[in-house]
Amino acid sequence: MTTTMEPTTTEPATERTFELTYFDEIEFKPQPWIWKDWMPAWGVSMIVGIGGRGKSTFIPLLASEMTHQDGNRLSGSFEGQRLGVIIASAEDPSETILGPRLVAAGADLSLVAEIRMRGGKKGDDDLPELLSIPHDVHLIEAAVADMRASRGVDSVVVFIDPFKAHLWLGADAKQEHHMRFVLDQLGAAAQRARAAIVLVDHPNKQRDAIDMAQRVSGAGTYNAIRAAMVFGVYPDDPKSDLRAIASGKSNWGKRPDSLLLRQEGTQIDTGKHIIPTVKLTWAGTDPNLTSDDILEAESPQRTRGKTLTKREHVKILMTGWLARGRSLASETRSFAQAYGDAGDSTVKAATKELPIRKTEDPEGSGIWYWELDEVQDGGGES
Protein backbone atom coordinates (compact mmCIF):
# COMPACT_ATOMS: atom_id res chain seq x y z
CA MET A 1 0.00 0.00 0.00
CA THR A 2 1.28 3.48 -0.94
CA THR A 3 0.15 6.37 1.24
CA THR A 4 0.23 10.03 0.22
CA MET A 5 -0.71 13.08 2.24
CA GLU A 6 -1.20 16.72 1.38
CA PRO A 7 1.12 19.07 3.30
CA THR A 8 -0.24 20.87 6.33
CA THR A 9 1.52 24.11 5.40
CA THR A 10 -0.65 26.95 4.18
CA GLU A 11 1.91 28.06 1.57
CA PRO A 12 0.16 27.29 -1.74
CA ALA A 13 3.27 27.63 -3.94
CA THR A 14 4.88 24.33 -3.00
CA GLU A 15 2.04 21.80 -3.43
CA ARG A 16 4.33 19.16 -1.97
CA THR A 17 3.24 15.69 -0.85
CA PHE A 18 5.07 12.72 0.57
CA GLU A 19 4.93 9.07 -0.37
CA LEU A 20 5.68 5.98 1.72
CA THR A 21 6.42 2.71 -0.06
CA TYR A 22 6.85 -0.23 2.29
CA PHE A 23 9.60 -2.66 1.49
CA ASP A 24 7.31 -5.66 1.59
CA GLU A 25 5.61 -4.17 -1.48
CA ILE A 26 8.81 -3.87 -3.52
CA GLU A 27 9.89 -6.52 -6.00
CA PHE A 28 13.66 -6.84 -5.55
CA LYS A 29 15.80 -7.15 -8.71
CA PRO A 30 19.52 -7.44 -9.45
CA GLN A 31 21.30 -4.24 -10.46
CA PRO A 32 21.43 -4.10 -14.28
CA TRP A 33 24.80 -3.40 -15.90
CA ILE A 34 25.76 -2.17 -19.34
CA TRP A 35 29.29 -3.36 -18.48
CA LYS A 36 29.52 -5.46 -15.33
CA ASP A 37 31.05 -3.55 -12.39
CA TRP A 38 32.23 -0.75 -14.72
CA MET A 39 29.13 0.93 -16.11
CA PRO A 40 25.71 0.62 -14.41
CA ALA A 41 22.52 0.75 -16.43
CA TRP A 42 20.02 3.45 -15.45
CA GLY A 43 22.77 5.41 -13.71
CA VAL A 44 25.66 7.84 -14.13
CA SER A 45 29.29 6.78 -14.40
CA MET A 46 32.49 8.64 -15.26
CA ILE A 47 35.70 8.17 -17.25
CA VAL A 48 38.54 10.43 -16.06
CA GLY A 49 41.81 10.90 -17.90
CA ILE A 50 44.52 13.35 -18.91
CA GLY A 51 43.99 14.81 -22.38
CA GLY A 52 46.03 13.31 -25.19
CA ARG A 53 46.21 9.80 -23.76
CA GLY A 54 43.37 8.36 -25.83
CA LYS A 55 40.33 8.41 -23.58
CA SER A 56 38.21 9.88 -26.39
CA THR A 57 39.44 6.96 -28.53
CA PHE A 58 38.10 4.68 -25.81
CA ILE A 59 34.53 5.81 -26.62
CA PRO A 60 34.64 4.40 -30.18
CA LEU A 61 36.01 1.10 -28.83
CA LEU A 62 33.12 0.87 -26.35
CA ALA A 63 30.65 1.89 -29.07
CA SER A 64 31.99 -0.91 -31.25
CA GLU A 65 31.45 -3.46 -28.48
CA MET A 66 27.96 -2.16 -27.72
CA THR A 67 26.73 -2.09 -31.34
CA HIS A 68 28.33 -5.30 -32.60
CA GLN A 69 26.19 -7.29 -35.03
CA ASP A 70 26.12 -10.18 -32.56
CA GLY A 71 24.99 -7.90 -29.75
CA ASN A 72 26.76 -6.15 -26.88
CA ARG A 73 30.08 -7.90 -26.24
CA LEU A 74 30.68 -6.24 -22.87
CA SER A 75 29.81 -8.59 -20.01
CA GLY A 76 26.67 -7.48 -18.22
CA SER A 77 22.88 -7.51 -18.24
CA PHE A 78 22.69 -6.62 -21.96
CA GLU A 79 25.27 -9.07 -23.26
CA GLY A 80 24.13 -10.21 -26.71
CA GLN A 81 21.63 -7.35 -27.07
CA ARG A 82 22.29 -4.45 -29.41
CA LEU A 83 22.64 -1.07 -27.78
CA GLY A 84 22.42 2.44 -29.15
CA VAL A 85 25.07 5.07 -28.48
CA ILE A 86 24.60 8.85 -28.32
CA ILE A 87 27.71 11.07 -28.15
CA ALA A 88 27.76 14.70 -27.07
CA SER A 89 31.27 15.85 -28.01
CA ALA A 90 32.70 19.33 -27.55
CA GLU A 91 36.24 18.51 -28.69
CA ASP A 92 36.31 16.05 -31.60
CA PRO A 93 34.71 17.01 -34.95
CA SER A 94 32.50 14.21 -36.23
CA GLU A 95 33.63 14.45 -39.86
CA THR A 96 37.39 14.40 -39.33
CA ILE A 97 38.10 12.82 -35.93
CA LEU A 98 35.22 11.06 -34.19
CA GLY A 99 33.66 9.46 -37.28
CA PRO A 100 36.91 7.93 -38.60
CA ARG A 101 37.70 6.60 -35.11
CA LEU A 102 34.28 4.93 -34.95
CA VAL A 103 34.88 3.31 -38.34
CA ALA A 104 38.37 2.14 -37.33
CA ALA A 105 36.97 0.62 -34.14
CA GLY A 106 34.31 -1.27 -36.10
CA ALA A 107 31.21 0.43 -34.65
CA ASP A 108 27.85 0.08 -36.39
CA LEU A 109 27.36 3.69 -37.48
CA SER A 110 23.61 3.20 -37.85
CA LEU A 111 23.39 2.78 -34.07
CA VAL A 112 25.68 5.67 -33.10
CA ALA A 113 24.52 9.30 -33.20
CA GLU A 114 26.00 12.68 -32.35
CA ILE A 115 23.66 15.03 -30.49
CA ARG A 116 23.54 18.77 -31.13
CA MET A 117 21.06 21.30 -29.81
CA ARG A 118 18.91 23.42 -32.12
CA GLY A 119 17.13 26.69 -31.32
CA GLY A 120 16.60 28.36 -27.97
CA LYS A 121 17.56 31.76 -26.59
CA LYS A 122 18.74 33.23 -23.31
CA GLY A 123 17.66 36.84 -23.42
CA ASP A 124 18.70 38.10 -26.85
CA ASP A 125 21.45 35.53 -27.28
CA ASP A 126 21.12 32.24 -29.15
CA LEU A 127 21.93 29.20 -27.03
CA PRO A 128 24.97 27.15 -28.12
CA GLU A 129 24.67 23.92 -30.08
CA LEU A 130 26.35 22.04 -27.25
CA LEU A 131 24.21 20.10 -24.83
CA SER A 132 23.87 22.22 -21.68
CA ILE A 133 23.40 20.43 -18.37
CA PRO A 134 21.12 20.52 -16.45
CA HIS A 135 19.14 22.82 -18.80
CA ASP A 136 18.83 20.18 -21.55
CA VAL A 137 18.38 17.06 -19.42
CA HIS A 138 14.83 16.58 -20.72
CA LEU A 139 16.22 16.56 -24.28
CA ILE A 140 18.58 13.70 -23.37
CA GLU A 141 15.51 11.69 -22.38
CA ALA A 142 13.77 12.63 -25.63
CA ALA A 143 16.81 11.67 -27.70
CA VAL A 144 17.04 8.29 -25.97
CA ALA A 145 13.32 7.65 -26.63
CA ASP A 146 13.81 8.64 -30.28
CA MET A 147 16.72 6.23 -30.74
CA ARG A 148 14.84 3.40 -29.04
CA ALA A 149 11.83 3.90 -31.32
CA SER A 150 13.71 4.49 -34.59
CA ARG A 151 16.51 1.91 -34.20
CA GLY A 152 14.85 -0.76 -32.06
CA VAL A 153 17.70 -1.01 -29.56
CA ASP A 154 17.35 -2.58 -26.13
CA SER A 155 19.02 0.30 -24.29
CA VAL A 156 21.02 3.45 -24.97
CA VAL A 157 24.33 4.74 -23.60
CA VAL A 158 24.94 8.50 -23.65
CA PHE A 159 28.55 9.75 -23.58
CA ILE A 160 29.14 13.41 -22.64
CA ASP A 161 32.70 14.45 -23.53
CA PRO A 162 34.05 16.45 -21.81
CA PHE A 163 31.58 16.90 -18.98
CA LYS A 164 32.67 20.38 -17.88
CA ALA A 165 32.30 21.78 -21.41
CA HIS A 166 28.61 20.83 -21.33
CA LEU A 167 27.82 22.43 -17.98
CA TRP A 168 25.23 25.20 -18.03
CA LEU A 169 26.90 28.58 -17.59
CA GLY A 170 25.49 29.02 -14.08
CA ALA A 171 26.85 25.69 -12.81
CA ASP A 172 30.18 25.80 -10.98
CA ALA A 173 32.13 22.53 -11.04
CA LYS A 174 33.98 23.59 -7.88
CA GLN A 175 30.77 24.01 -5.84
CA GLU A 176 29.68 20.73 -4.29
CA HIS A 177 26.00 21.69 -4.02
CA HIS A 178 25.96 22.71 -7.70
CA MET A 179 27.43 19.40 -8.81
CA ARG A 180 25.19 17.32 -6.59
CA PHE A 181 22.17 19.03 -8.14
CA VAL A 182 23.50 18.45 -11.67
CA LEU A 183 24.31 14.79 -10.99
CA ASP A 184 20.93 14.24 -9.32
CA GLN A 185 19.22 15.62 -12.43
CA LEU A 186 21.28 13.36 -14.71
CA GLY A 187 20.69 10.33 -12.49
CA ALA A 188 16.94 10.90 -12.47
CA ALA A 189 16.96 11.29 -16.26
CA ALA A 190 18.90 8.02 -16.64
CA GLN A 191 16.31 6.24 -14.49
CA ARG A 192 13.35 7.68 -16.37
CA ALA A 193 14.86 7.06 -19.80
CA ARG A 194 16.21 3.61 -18.87
CA ALA A 195 19.60 4.70 -20.18
CA ALA A 196 23.19 4.85 -18.99
CA ILE A 197 24.94 8.22 -18.91
CA VAL A 198 28.74 8.31 -19.01
CA LEU A 199 30.59 11.54 -18.22
CA VAL A 200 34.05 11.85 -19.73
CA ASP A 201 36.32 14.47 -18.19
CA HIS A 202 39.82 15.63 -17.44
CA PRO A 203 41.12 15.59 -13.88
CA ASN A 204 41.53 18.97 -12.25
CA LYS A 205 44.91 20.72 -12.08
CA GLN A 206 45.61 19.79 -8.47
CA ARG A 207 48.65 17.88 -9.66
CA ASP A 208 50.12 17.37 -6.21
CA ALA A 209 47.13 15.13 -5.43
CA ILE A 210 47.18 11.56 -6.70
CA ASP A 211 43.97 10.32 -5.09
CA MET A 212 41.16 9.97 -7.63
CA ALA A 213 38.57 11.67 -5.44
CA GLN A 214 40.81 14.74 -5.24
CA ARG A 215 41.47 14.85 -8.98
CA VAL A 216 37.81 14.74 -10.11
CA SER A 217 36.04 18.08 -10.55
CA GLY A 218 34.95 18.55 -6.94
CA ALA A 219 33.99 16.05 -4.26
CA GLY A 220 30.33 16.58 -5.10
CA THR A 221 30.88 15.13 -8.57
CA TYR A 222 32.84 12.12 -7.37
CA ASN A 223 30.52 11.26 -4.49
CA ALA A 224 27.34 11.53 -6.55
CA ILE A 225 28.35 9.15 -9.35
CA ARG A 226 27.94 5.41 -8.95
CA ALA A 227 30.99 4.18 -10.85
CA ALA A 228 34.18 5.90 -11.95
CA MET A 229 37.20 4.75 -13.92
CA VAL A 230 40.51 6.42 -14.76
CA PHE A 231 42.21 6.12 -18.15
CA GLY A 232 45.85 6.86 -18.85
CA VAL A 233 49.28 5.53 -19.74
CA TYR A 234 50.33 2.16 -18.36
CA PRO A 235 52.56 3.05 -15.38
CA ASP A 236 54.85 0.04 -15.89
CA ASP A 237 55.66 1.17 -19.44
CA PRO A 238 54.55 4.82 -19.74
CA LYS A 239 56.40 5.54 -22.99
CA SER A 240 54.85 2.63 -24.86
CA ASP A 241 51.60 2.51 -26.81
CA LEU A 242 49.93 0.68 -23.91
CA ARG A 243 47.06 2.36 -22.10
CA ALA A 244 45.32 1.29 -18.90
CA ILE A 245 41.89 1.69 -17.35
CA ALA A 246 41.26 1.11 -13.66
CA SER A 247 38.14 1.35 -11.55
CA GLY A 248 38.15 4.16 -9.00
CA LYS A 249 34.81 3.22 -7.47
CA SER A 250 31.91 0.88 -8.13
CA ASN A 251 29.19 1.54 -5.58
CA TRP A 252 26.82 -1.07 -6.93
CA GLY A 253 29.33 -3.80 -7.79
CA LYS A 254 32.76 -5.13 -6.94
CA ARG A 255 36.01 -3.49 -8.02
CA PRO A 256 36.99 -5.17 -11.32
CA ASP A 257 40.53 -5.99 -12.43
CA SER A 258 42.24 -3.22 -14.39
CA LEU A 259 42.43 -3.58 -18.15
CA LEU A 260 45.18 -2.86 -20.66
CA LEU A 261 44.70 -1.49 -24.16
CA ARG A 262 47.00 -0.83 -27.08
CA GLN A 263 46.79 2.37 -29.09
CA GLU A 264 47.83 2.17 -32.72
CA GLY A 265 47.71 4.33 -35.79
CA THR A 266 45.60 3.19 -38.72
CA GLN A 267 43.68 4.62 -41.64
CA ILE A 268 40.24 4.28 -43.19
CA ASP A 269 39.22 4.42 -46.85
CA THR A 270 35.96 6.30 -47.45
CA GLY A 271 36.08 5.78 -51.21
CA LYS A 272 36.98 9.44 -51.62
CA HIS A 273 39.68 9.91 -49.00
CA ILE A 274 42.29 7.92 -47.11
CA ILE A 275 42.02 9.28 -43.56
CA PRO A 276 44.68 8.58 -40.91
CA THR A 277 43.26 7.90 -37.48
CA VAL A 278 43.90 5.93 -34.27
CA LYS A 279 42.21 3.07 -32.52
CA LEU A 280 42.43 1.06 -29.29
CA THR A 281 42.41 -2.71 -28.94
CA TRP A 282 42.20 -4.86 -25.81
CA ALA A 283 45.62 -6.00 -24.57
CA GLY A 284 45.08 -7.92 -21.31
CA THR A 285 44.59 -7.29 -17.60
CA ASP A 286 46.59 -6.16 -14.58
CA PRO A 287 44.79 -7.09 -11.34
CA ASN A 288 47.31 -5.18 -9.20
CA LEU A 289 46.98 -1.83 -10.99
CA THR A 290 44.90 0.87 -9.25
CA SER A 291 43.39 4.14 -10.42
CA ASP A 292 45.79 6.02 -8.14
CA ASP A 293 48.74 4.28 -9.84
CA ILE A 294 47.64 5.71 -13.19
CA LEU A 295 47.11 9.20 -11.79
CA GLU A 296 50.53 9.14 -10.10
CA ALA A 297 52.13 8.17 -13.42
CA GLU A 298 50.36 11.15 -15.00
CA SER A 299 51.79 13.63 -12.45
CA PRO A 300 55.27 14.46 -13.79
CA GLN A 301 55.96 17.13 -11.16
CA ARG A 302 56.16 14.40 -8.54
CA THR A 303 58.94 12.51 -10.31
CA ARG A 304 62.56 12.49 -9.18
CA GLY A 305 61.76 14.72 -6.20
CA LYS A 306 62.19 18.06 -7.96
CA THR A 307 59.93 20.87 -9.09
CA LEU A 308 59.78 21.34 -12.84
CA THR A 309 59.78 24.66 -14.63
CA LYS A 310 56.72 25.41 -16.74
CA ARG A 311 58.71 24.84 -19.94
CA GLU A 312 59.99 21.48 -18.66
CA HIS A 313 56.45 20.48 -17.77
CA VAL A 314 55.21 21.46 -21.23
CA LYS A 315 58.00 19.41 -22.84
CA ILE A 316 56.92 16.34 -20.85
CA LEU A 317 53.29 16.87 -21.81
CA MET A 318 54.11 17.34 -25.51
CA THR A 319 56.41 14.31 -25.55
CA GLY A 320 53.66 12.15 -24.07
CA TRP A 321 51.12 13.53 -26.53
CA LEU A 322 53.32 12.97 -29.58
CA ALA A 323 54.51 9.55 -28.38
CA ARG A 324 51.21 8.17 -29.65
CA GLY A 325 52.10 9.21 -33.22
CA ARG A 326 51.61 12.06 -35.65
CA SER A 327 49.24 14.78 -34.46
CA LEU A 328 47.85 18.05 -35.75
CA ALA A 329 50.17 20.90 -34.76
CA SER A 330 47.21 23.01 -33.62
CA GLU A 331 45.90 20.21 -31.37
CA THR A 332 49.34 19.66 -29.83
CA ARG A 333 49.76 23.35 -29.05
CA SER A 334 46.25 23.63 -27.58
CA PHE A 335 46.83 20.59 -25.38
CA ALA A 336 50.18 21.93 -24.11
CA GLN A 337 48.72 25.35 -23.35
CA ALA A 338 45.69 23.94 -21.54
CA TYR A 339 47.37 21.27 -19.44
CA GLY A 340 50.70 23.01 -18.98
CA ASP A 341 48.87 26.20 -18.00
CA ALA A 342 51.28 27.87 -20.41
CA GLY A 343 51.24 30.72 -22.88
CA ASP A 344 52.11 30.56 -26.56
CA SER A 345 55.70 31.74 -25.98
CA THR A 346 56.38 28.94 -23.47
CA VAL A 347 54.99 26.33 -25.85
CA LYS A 348 57.11 27.70 -28.72
CA ALA A 349 60.22 27.60 -26.52
CA ALA A 350 59.49 24.01 -25.48
CA THR A 351 58.86 23.04 -29.11
CA LYS A 352 62.29 24.28 -30.16
CA GLU A 353 63.93 22.02 -27.57
CA LEU A 354 62.11 18.88 -28.69
CA PRO A 355 62.98 16.67 -31.68
CA ILE A 356 59.77 17.39 -33.60
CA ARG A 357 59.39 16.67 -37.30
CA LYS A 358 56.99 19.14 -38.96
CA THR A 359 55.22 18.21 -42.18
CA GLU A 360 52.56 19.99 -44.18
CA ASP A 361 49.46 18.31 -45.58
CA PRO A 362 50.45 17.31 -49.14
CA GLU A 363 47.12 18.57 -50.48
CA GLY A 364 48.25 22.12 -49.70
CA SER A 365 45.49 22.79 -47.18
CA GLY A 366 47.80 24.72 -44.88
CA ILE A 367 47.41 22.07 -42.17
CA TRP A 368 50.61 21.03 -40.37
CA TYR A 369 51.40 17.83 -38.50
CA TRP A 370 53.97 17.20 -35.79
CA GLU A 371 55.64 13.95 -34.78
CA LEU A 372 58.64 13.00 -32.70
CA ASP A 373 61.89 12.50 -34.58
CA GLU A 374 65.46 11.88 -33.51
CA VAL A 375 66.59 14.95 -35.45
CA GLN A 376 64.47 18.08 -35.32
CA ASP A 377 63.47 19.58 -38.65
CA GLY A 378 63.72 23.29 -37.99
CA GLY A 379 61.95 24.44 -41.13
CA GLY A 380 58.34 25.03 -41.98
CA GLU A 381 55.44 25.99 -39.77
CA SER A 382 56.16 26.87 -36.13
Summary of the structure (lengths in Angstrom):
residues: 382
radius of gyration: 22.5
end to end distance: 72.0
largest distance: 79.0
contacts: 1175
relative contact order: 0.12
helix: 32%
strand: 27%
